[in-house]
Amino acid sequence: MKIDLYGMTFDGPGLTYYLWSPWRASALEHRLFEAIKALPAVEFEQAPDELRLHLSDAKVYKASIQMCERVLKGWQEEASDSGTDRRVWRWMVEADSDMHGYDHTGEKASIWAFLRLTLERSAPAEGDRAEDIDLNGFGYRVWRSDEVP
């Protein structure tokens, strides 16, 4: 399956969206997760401390990214109503690997994608201020070619 994230292409048998520690996750992280969960051909799995959505179809993955965009554009529009905030979001992609292809826990490395939000506030007396917020409760992992969920 080809996984295309805005021009960056990864190849793997599928991917898994995660909602870690759902009781601590923000409302935005829950909205993102629930929007993807509503897509067809998504397999839901519940663990004691996390929720997972498994995808193995490229078309469903593309639809999941579009659902994330819709939710995040709605989040951005909430700020435009007040006129004082500017909200920006971006995907952060990372892979933690040593020279042998293993991560810090000793498992084979995978590619992870997380969301980072930026709130830009401006006030005439204070000038522009920006604050970055990582959505640590929501993200996805691209499966390795030797892995089956």
ABEGO torsion letter per residue (X at the ends): XBBBBGGBBBBBAEBBBBBBGAAABBAAAAAAAAAAAABBGBBBBBBAABBBBBBABAAAAAAAAAAAAAAAAAAAAAAAAAGABBBBBBBBBBBBBBAAGBBAAGBBBBBBBBBBBBBBBBBAAAEBBBBBBBBAABEBBBBBAABBX
